[in-house]
Amino acid sequence: MKLYKFLLAGGLTLSSGLYSCQDQLADVTPQTSLNQQLALSDPNAALTLYTGVYASLRNYHGTLFNLGEMRSDLWADGLFTESEDTGLKQYWSHNISATNVPAANWGGFYTLIDRINTVIQLFPKAPLDDARRKSALAEMHGLRAYIYYTLLRTWGDVPITTEPVAAVGNLTDLYRERSSADEVMKLIKSDIEQSLSLFGGTNTFTPKRVHWSRAATLTLKGDVFLWSGTHMGGGAADFTTAKTALDEVKAIPALGLQANFADIFDATKETNNREIIFALSFEKNEATQSTYGNFLVNTTQAGTLVFEPIPGPGVPVSTTYPLVAGASRIGLSPAMLTRLNDPTDRRARVSFRTMHRTTAGNPVAGVLLTKFIGRVDAGVQLYDTDFPVYRYADVLLLLAEAKTKLGSDPSEEINAIRQRAYGTTYPPYTSGSQQANMEAILEEYLREFIGEGRRWWALRRAGDAYVFRNVSTTYLPASQPFKLLLPISVGMLNTDPKLKQTAGY
């Protein structure tokens, strides 16, 4: 029997536009067989597979951002100067159904999982020194746990595959039923423990923190156990486990808050940036960011809009950012702008700026996301700011959440975040009721992580009540809790008879 290439174009089913029937499979060769034997004899080939995982992960930047942010209250009903981006509106308006599915085909994450599985399978036999082998495997188990955690938070029950797909004889070989959320969580926690075991006690980082680390696994562990404690019956035991893991990260000497919030997102200060735990790498002459194009402004409008017209004089947007080019199709609502545009909060100006018209009253025309706007290099705007997946501020707010859910005082962590944001005159937080503490934590999540894909996950992890309290009931009423998870498409159901639709859809 011939071997068949498995095109993971969006999950465990073949892309319907490429190979829809079995006889079309017979003329191709297995993708994973191309480098497999070479990786078992050549250390460079093995490391190429390992490096390829990170290159592949970077391609999911937009998906990670959308899933973690665009379903929240942050950018909903915003002000913008061009036609609205209907694809992103689908997320924040929760205009979602079995026939209107964002992030179809599991967001394409099973392609990445297959690559991770390949490294996990091959590296125990690859010609590498033991320390390098263990480090790479520790990273891969941590990354696989993170991706499955993203899948679980988004869809609940999802297929589990821990072996790379090298050969397919029949289409039925590709069919996978959805494993229960409990089974998926069991795999996530197992991978976390395997990652920690392989890392041992090593808390080192590469100079540019774009490789998974023990600190990243511990931060993920805190995140995961907060979720399972809140949503999966783990309760106080899981919250305690989360707190223990996060306390350990907090104590790592190489980590801490940057004194200047803007330095976190300065592409020239990424080496040994003490706030970064793990980030997606973007570099000149490699790959640069493109996800935020709809949060910028086109060059024509940049010449007609101004910053800070009051008390004035306003500065043309094109003067401040002469080389920025994009589209203003997503923005913050007037209510959210009023809430966030606090001149004493140093995070606001770093994160976004309001663009105003020059007509009477200088009304707000739109919002420019500045956190990842990059820098001018050789006469072009270079979007080379790394995208943080976890940073030290995450650890503090996750730890504050663990303390809150255990009935303890989270004010130390909340005030550390506030002091950096507001300076020595920061408004100190005093611990109150559990709900008051959780709302204070969520307020810091809102302000701290604009554009970083955190707000939706923070609301979801806090608990369903916090989601419905913050997201407009026009779009996400409490009577439709099934919409907290995404559906899968009719095409996926038709392609794979083992799949079942997400409950409620």
C-alpha positions as CSV (number, residue, x, y, z in Angstrom):
1,M,0.0,0.0,0.0
2,K,1.3,3.4,-0.8
3,L,1.9,6.1,1.8
4,Y,-0.3,9.1,1.6
5,K,0.5,12.7,2.5
6,F,-1.6,14.1,5.3
7,L,-2.4,17.7,4.6
8,L,-3.3,19.2,8.0
9,A,-5.0,22.1,6.4
10,G,-7.2,22.8,9.4
11,G,-7.5,19.8,11.7
12,L,-7.7,16.1,11.4
13,T,-9.7,16.1,8.2
14,L,-8.5,16.8,4.8
15,S,-9.1,20.2,3.3
16,S,-12.2,19.7,1.2
17,G,-10.9,21.9,-1.5
18,L,-7.8,19.8,-2.0
19,Y,-8.5,16.1,-1.4
20,S,-12.2,15.1,-1.1
21,C,-12.1,11.5,-2.1
22,Q,-9.8,8.6,-1.3
23,D,-8.4,7.9,-4.8
24,Q,-6.9,11.4,-5.0
25,L,-4.7,10.5,-2.0
26,A,-2.7,7.8,-3.9
27,D,-0.4,10.1,-5.8
28,V,1.3,11.9,-2.9
29,T,4.0,11.1,-0.4
30,P,3.8,11.5,3.4
31,Q,5.0,15.0,4.5
32,T,6.4,13.7,7.8
33,S,8.5,11.0,6.1
34,L,10.6,13.6,4.3
35,N,12.8,14.5,7.2
36,Q,12.1,11.7,9.6
37,Q,15.0,9.4,8.8
38,L,17.4,12.3,8.3
39,A,16.5,13.7,11.7
40,L,17.4,10.3,13.3
41,S,20.9,10.5,11.8
42,D,21.7,14.2,11.5
43,P,21.4,16.5,14.5
44,N,21.0,19.6,12.3
45,A,18.0,18.0,10.6
46,A,16.5,17.2,14.0
47,L,17.0,20.8,15.2
48,T,15.5,22.1,11.9
49,L,12.3,20.2,12.9
50,Y,12.4,21.7,16.3
51,T,13.0,25.3,15.0
52,G,10.2,24.7,12.5
53,V,7.7,24.4,15.3
54,Y,8.5,27.9,16.5
55,A,8.3,29.3,12.9
56,S,4.9,27.5,12.5
57,L,3.6,28.8,15.9
58,R,4.4,32.4,14.8
59,N,1.9,32.0,12.0
60,Y,-0.9,31.6,14.6
61,H,-0.3,35.1,16.0
62,G,-3.6,36.4,14.4
63,T,-5.6,33.4,15.6
64,L,-4.3,33.6,19.1
65,F,-5.1,37.3,19.2
66,N,-8.6,36.9,17.8
67,L,-9.5,34.0,20.1
68,G,-8.2,35.8,23.2
69,E,-9.4,39.3,22.6
70,M,-12.0,39.9,19.9
71,R,-14.9,38.1,21.7
72,S,-14.5,40.5,24.7
73,D,-16.0,43.9,25.4
74,L,-12.8,45.7,24.4
75,W,-13.1,46.6,20.7
76,A,-16.9,46.1,20.4
77,D,-19.0,48.8,18.6
78,G,-15.8,50.9,18.1
79,L,-15.1,54.1,16.3
80,F,-13.3,53.7,13.0
81,T,-12.8,55.7,9.8
82,E,-13.1,53.1,7.1
83,S,-15.6,50.3,6.4
84,E,-15.9,47.9,9.4
85,D,-14.1,44.6,9.3
86,T,-16.9,42.2,9.2
87,G,-14.7,39.2,9.9
88,L,-13.6,40.5,13.2
89,K,-17.1,41.9,14.0
90,Q,-18.3,38.3,13.8
91,Y,-16.2,37.7,17.0
92,W,-17.2,40.6,19.1
93,S,-20.9,40.6,18.0
94,H,-21.1,36.9,18.7
95,N,-22.8,36.5,15.4
96,I,-21.9,32.8,15.4
97,S,-23.7,29.7,14.3
98,A,-23.1,26.4,12.7
99,T,-23.2,28.1,9.3
100,N,-21.3,31.2,10.5
101,V,-18.1,29.8,12.1
102,P,-15.1,31.9,13.0
103,A,-11.7,30.1,13.3
104,A,-13.0,27.2,11.2
105,N,-11.2,23.8,11.2
106,W,-10.1,24.1,14.8
107,G,-8.2,27.3,13.9
108,G,-5.7,25.2,12.0
109,F,-4.0,24.2,15.2
110,Y,-3.8,20.5,14.4
111,T,-1.1,21.3,11.8
112,L,1.0,22.7,14.6
113,I,0.2,19.9,16.9
114,D,1.3,17.4,14.3
115,R,4.7,19.1,14.0
116,I,5.1,19.2,17.8
117,N,4.1,15.5,17.9
118,T,6.8,14.7,15.3
119,V,9.5,16.3,17.5
120,I,8.3,14.5,20.6
121,Q,8.4,11.2,18.8
122,L,11.7,11.6,17.0
123,F,13.9,13.4,19.5
124,P,14.4,10.6,22.0
125,K,16.3,8.8,19.2
126,A,17.9,11.8,17.6
127,P,21.7,12.2,17.7
128,L,21.7,15.0,20.2
129,D,23.4,15.4,23.6
130,D,21.1,14.6,26.5
131,A,20.7,18.1,27.8
132,R,19.7,19.5,24.4
133,R,17.3,16.6,23.8
134,K,15.6,17.1,27.2
135,S,15.4,20.8,26.8
136,A,13.7,20.5,23.4
137,L,11.3,17.9,24.6
138,A,10.4,20.0,27.7
139,E,9.6,22.9,25.4
140,M,7.5,20.7,23.1
141,H,5.4,19.3,25.9
142,G,4.9,22.8,27.2
143,L,3.8,24.1,23.8
144,R,1.5,21.2,23.2
145,A,-0.2,21.8,26.5
146,Y,-0.6,25.5,25.6
147,I,-2.2,24.7,22.3
148,Y,-4.5,22.1,23.7
149,Y,-5.5,24.6,26.4
150,T,-6.3,27.1,23.7
151,L,-8.4,24.5,22.0
152,L,-10.2,23.5,25.2
153,R,-11.0,27.1,26.1
154,T,-12.4,27.7,22.6
155,W,-14.3,24.6,21.7
156,G,-14.5,22.5,24.9
157,D,-14.4,18.9,23.6
158,V,-11.8,18.5,20.9
159,P,-10.0,15.6,19.2
160,I,-6.9,14.4,20.9
161,T,-3.9,13.2,18.8
162,T,-0.5,12.7,20.3
163,E,1.2,10.8,17.5
164,P,2.4,12.4,14.2
165,V,0.4,11.3,11.2
166,A,2.9,9.7,8.7
167,A,0.8,7.4,6.6
168,V,-2.9,7.2,5.7
169,G,-4.3,4.3,3.8
170,N,-8.0,5.3,4.0
171,L,-10.0,8.4,4.7
172,T,-11.3,6.7,7.8
173,D,-7.8,6.8,9.2
174,L,-8.3,10.5,9.5
175,Y,-11.6,10.5,11.4
176,R,-11.4,11.5,15.1
177,E,-14.2,11.9,17.6
178,R,-14.1,14.8,20.0
179,S,-12.6,13.8,23.4
180,S,-14.3,15.2,26.4
181,A,-13.0,18.4,28.0
182,D,-12.0,16.3,31.0
183,E,-9.9,14.1,28.8
184,V,-8.3,17.1,27.1
185,M,-7.5,18.7,30.5
186,K,-5.9,15.4,31.6
187,L,-3.6,15.5,28.6
188,I,-2.8,19.2,29.2
189,K,-1.9,18.6,32.9
190,S,0.1,15.5,31.9
191,D,2.1,17.5,29.4
192,I,2.7,20.2,31.9
193,E,4.2,17.7,34.4
194,Q,6.3,16.1,31.7
195,S,7.6,19.5,30.7
196,L,8.5,20.4,34.3
197,S,10.2,17.0,34.8
198,L,12.3,17.4,31.7
199,F,13.3,20.9,32.5
200,G,14.4,19.8,36.0
201,G,15.2,22.8,38.1
202,T,16.6,24.9,35.2
203,N,15.1,28.4,35.0
204,T,17.3,29.8,32.2
205,F,16.1,31.9,29.3
206,T,17.5,32.6,25.8
207,P,18.5,36.2,25.5
208,K,15.5,36.9,23.3
209,R,12.8,35.0,25.1
210,V,11.2,33.4,22.1
211,H,11.7,29.8,23.3
212,W,9.4,28.1,25.7
213,S,11.0,27.8,29.2
214,R,10.3,26.3,32.6
215,A,8.9,29.6,33.7
216,A,6.5,29.5,30.8
217,T,5.3,26.0,31.8
218,L,4.8,27.1,35.4
219,T,2.8,30.1,34.3
220,L,0.7,27.9,32.1
221,K,0.2,25.6,35.0
222,G,-1.1,28.4,37.1
223,D,-3.4,29.5,34.2
224,V,-4.7,25.9,33.6
225,F,-5.4,25.1,37.2
226,L,-7.3,28.3,37.7
227,W,-9.4,27.3,34.8
228,S,-10.0,23.7,36.0
229,G,-10.6,25.0,39.5
230,T,-13.3,27.4,38.2
231,H,-14.9,25.4,35.4
232,M,-14.1,21.7,36.0
233,G,-14.8,21.1,39.6
234,G,-11.2,21.4,40.9
235,G,-12.1,24.1,43.4
236,A,-9.7,25.0,46.2
237,A,-7.2,22.2,45.5
238,D,-6.6,23.4,42.0
239,F,-6.5,27.0,43.1
240,T,-3.8,26.1,45.6
241,T,-1.8,24.2,42.9
242,A,-2.1,27.3,40.7
243,K,-0.9,29.6,43.5
244,T,2.1,27.4,44.2
245,A,3.2,27.4,40.6
246,L,2.8,31.1,40.2
247,D,4.6,31.8,43.5
248,E,7.5,29.9,42.1
249,V,7.6,32.0,38.9
250,K,7.3,35.2,40.9
251,A,10.5,34.2,42.8
252,I,12.7,33.7,39.7
253,P,15.3,36.4,39.8
254,A,15.5,37.0,36.1
255,L,11.9,38.1,36.0
256,G,10.1,41.2,37.1
257,L,8.1,44.2,35.9
258,Q,9.8,46.6,33.6
259,A,10.0,50.0,35.3
260,N,8.8,51.7,32.1
261,F,5.7,50.1,30.5
262,A,6.7,51.2,27.0
263,D,10.0,49.2,27.3
264,I,8.1,45.9,27.2
265,F,7.1,46.7,23.5
266,D,10.3,48.3,22.3
267,A,11.8,46.1,19.6
268,T,15.3,47.5,20.4
269,K,15.0,46.3,24.1
270,E,13.9,42.7,23.6
271,T,17.2,41.1,24.6
272,N,17.0,40.0,28.3
273,N,13.7,41.9,28.7
274,R,12.9,40.8,32.2
275,E,9.2,41.1,31.9
276,I,8.9,38.6,29.0
277,I,8.4,34.9,29.8
278,F,7.6,33.7,26.3
279,A,6.9,35.7,23.1
280,L,6.5,35.1,19.4
281,S,9.5,36.4,17.5
282,F,9.3,39.0,14.9
283,E,12.4,40.3,13.2
284,K,13.6,42.4,10.3
285,N,14.5,40.2,7.4
286,E,12.5,37.3,8.9
287,A,8.8,37.7,9.7
288,T,7.1,40.9,10.8
289,Q,3.7,41.4,12.2
290,S,0.6,41.9,10.0
291,T,-2.2,41.1,12.4
292,Y,-2.9,44.7,13.5
293,G,-3.4,46.2,10.0
294,N,-7.1,47.0,10.8
295,F,-6.1,48.8,14.0
296,L,-4.0,51.4,12.2
297,V,-4.8,54.1,9.6
298,N,-4.3,54.6,5.9
299,T,-1.8,57.3,4.8
300,T,-4.4,59.6,3.2
301,Q,-6.5,59.8,6.4
302,A,-3.4,60.2,8.5
303,G,-2.9,63.6,6.9
304,T,-6.4,64.7,7.8
305,L,-6.6,63.5,11.4
306,V,-4.9,64.9,14.4
307,F,-3.8,63.8,17.9
308,E,-4.6,65.8,21.0
309,P,-6.5,68.7,19.5
310,I,-7.5,69.9,23.0
311,P,-6.0,72.1,24.4
312,G,-4.2,72.0,21.0
313,P,-2.8,72.6,18.6
314,G,-3.5,69.2,17.2
315,V,-0.6,67.2,15.7
316,P,-1.4,65.5,12.4
317,V,-1.2,61.8,12.6
318,S,1.0,61.7,9.5
319,T,3.5,63.9,11.3
320,T,3.8,61.5,14.2
321,Y,3.7,58.4,12.1
322,P,4.6,59.3,8.5
323,L,5.2,55.8,7.4
324,V,2.4,53.9,9.1
325,A,-0.1,52.3,6.7
326,G,-3.1,50.2,7.4
327,A,-6.8,50.5,7.8
328,S,-9.0,52.0,10.6
329,R,-11.7,49.3,10.6
330,I,-11.7,48.4,14.3
331,G,-11.9,50.8,17.3
332,L,-12.8,51.4,20.9
333,S,-16.3,52.6,21.7
334,P,-16.9,56.1,23.1
335,A,-17.8,54.4,26.5
336,M,-14.6,52.3,26.5
337,L,-12.5,55.3,25.5
338,T,-13.9,57.3,28.4
339,R,-13.1,54.4,30.7
340,L,-9.6,53.8,29.5
341,N,-8.3,57.3,28.4
342,D,-6.9,58.1,31.9
343,P,-4.0,60.6,31.5
344,T,-2.5,59.4,34.8
345,D,-2.3,55.8,33.5
346,R,0.9,55.4,31.6
347,R,-0.3,52.4,29.8
348,A,-3.0,54.2,27.8
349,R,-0.8,56.3,25.6
350,V,1.6,53.3,24.9
351,S,-1.4,51.1,24.0
352,F,-3.5,53.4,21.8
353,R,-4.1,57.0,20.7
354,T,-7.3,58.7,19.6
355,M,-7.4,60.3,16.2
356,H,-9.6,63.4,15.9
357,R,-11.2,65.3,13.1
358,T,-10.4,69.0,12.6
359,T,-14.1,70.0,12.4
360,A,-15.9,71.9,15.2
361,G,-15.5,70.1,18.5
362,N,-12.7,67.8,17.2
363,P,-14.8,64.6,17.5
364,V,-12.9,61.3,17.8
365,A,-12.7,59.7,14.4
366,G,-11.0,56.5,15.4
367,V,-8.3,54.8,17.4
368,L,-4.8,53.9,16.5
369,L,-3.3,50.8,18.2
370,T,0.3,51.9,19.1
371,K,1.5,49.1,21.4
372,F,2.7,47.1,18.4
373,I,3.3,49.9,15.9
374,G,7.0,49.2,15.6
375,R,9.6,51.7,14.5
376,V,11.0,53.5,11.5
377,D,13.9,51.6,9.9
378,A,15.6,52.6,6.7
379,G,12.7,54.7,5.5
380,V,10.0,52.1,6.2
381,Q,7.7,51.3,9.2
382,L,9.1,48.0,10.6
383,Y,6.6,46.0,12.6
384,D,9.1,43.9,14.5
385,T,7.8,44.0,18.1
386,D,7.6,40.5,19.6
387,F,4.1,39.4,20.7
388,P,4.1,38.3,24.4
389,V,2.3,35.1,25.1
390,Y,3.2,35.3,28.8
391,R,4.9,38.1,30.7
392,Y,5.5,38.8,34.3
393,A,2.3,41.0,34.7
394,D,0.4,37.8,33.7
395,V,2.0,36.1,36.7
396,L,1.0,38.8,39.1
397,L,-2.6,39.0,38.0
398,L,-3.0,35.2,37.8
399,L,-1.6,35.0,41.3
400,A,-4.0,37.7,42.4
401,E,-6.8,35.6,40.9
402,A,-5.6,32.5,42.7
403,K,-5.5,34.3,46.0
404,T,-9.0,35.8,45.4
405,K,-10.5,32.4,44.7
406,L,-8.8,31.0,47.8
407,G,-10.3,33.9,49.9
408,S,-7.0,35.6,50.4
409,D,-5.8,39.2,49.9
410,P,-4.7,39.9,46.3
411,S,-3.8,43.6,46.9
412,E,0.0,43.1,46.8
413,E,-0.1,41.9,43.2
414,I,-2.8,44.4,42.1
415,N,-0.9,47.3,43.6
416,A,2.4,46.2,41.9
417,I,0.6,46.5,38.6
418,R,-0.9,49.8,39.5
419,Q,2.3,51.3,40.8
420,R,4.0,50.7,37.5
421,A,1.0,52.1,35.7
422,Y,0.4,55.3,37.7
423,G,3.7,55.9,39.5
424,T,4.2,56.7,43.2
425,T,0.8,58.4,43.4
426,Y,-1.0,55.2,42.3
427,P,-4.5,54.5,43.7
428,P,-3.8,51.7,46.2
429,Y,-6.2,48.8,46.2
430,T,-7.6,47.5,49.5
431,S,-8.9,43.9,49.5
432,G,-12.7,43.6,49.6
433,S,-15.2,41.0,48.8
434,Q,-14.3,38.2,46.4
435,Q,-16.4,39.8,43.7
436,A,-14.8,43.2,44.3
437,N,-11.3,41.7,44.2
438,M,-12.1,39.8,41.0
439,E,-13.5,43.0,39.3
440,A,-10.3,44.9,40.3
441,I,-8.2,42.2,38.7
442,L,-10.3,42.2,35.6
443,E,-10.0,46.0,35.4
444,E,-6.2,45.7,35.4
445,Y,-6.4,43.0,32.7
446,L,-8.4,45.4,30.6
447,R,-5.9,48.2,30.9
448,E,-2.6,46.2,31.0
449,F,-3.1,43.9,28.0
450,I,-4.8,45.9,25.3
451,G,-4.0,44.3,22.0
452,E,-2.4,41.2,23.6
453,G,-5.2,38.7,23.3
454,R,-5.9,38.4,27.1
455,R,-9.3,40.1,27.9
456,W,-11.6,37.3,26.8
457,W,-9.6,34.6,28.5
458,A,-9.5,36.7,31.7
459,L,-13.3,37.1,31.7
460,R,-13.8,33.4,30.9
461,R,-11.4,32.2,33.5
462,A,-12.9,34.5,36.2
463,G,-16.3,32.7,35.7
464,D,-19.3,32.9,33.4
465,A,-21.0,35.5,35.5
466,Y,-18.1,37.9,34.8
467,V,-18.4,37.4,31.1
468,F,-22.1,38.2,31.1
469,R,-21.6,41.1,33.4
470,N,-19.1,42.7,31.0
471,V,-20.0,41.7,27.5
472,S,-23.0,43.4,26.0
473,T,-26.1,41.3,26.6
474,T,-27.3,42.4,23.1
475,Y,-24.7,40.1,21.7
476,L,-24.1,37.5,24.4
477,P,-27.1,37.1,26.6
478,A,-26.8,34.9,29.7
479,S,-29.6,32.8,28.2
480,Q,-27.1,31.6,25.5
481,P,-24.2,30.2,27.5
482,F,-23.4,27.8,24.7
483,K,-21.9,30.7,22.8
484,L,-19.0,30.8,25.3
485,L,-17.7,28.0,23.1
486,L,-17.4,28.1,19.3
487,P,-19.2,25.7,16.9
488,I,-17.6,23.6,14.2
489,S,-18.6,24.0,10.6
490,V,-21.1,22.0,8.6
491,G,-18.3,21.1,6.2
492,M,-16.3,19.6,9.0
493,L,-19.3,17.5,10.2
494,N,-19.9,16.3,6.6
495,T,-16.2,15.4,6.1
496,D,-15.8,13.5,9.4
497,P,-18.8,11.4,10.5
498,K,-17.3,10.9,13.9
499,L,-17.5,14.6,14.8
500,K,-20.4,16.1,16.7
501,Q,-21.5,19.7,16.8
502,T,-20.7,21.8,19.9
503,A,-23.6,21.5,22.3
504,G,-26.2,24.3,21.8
505,Y,-25.5,24.9,18.1
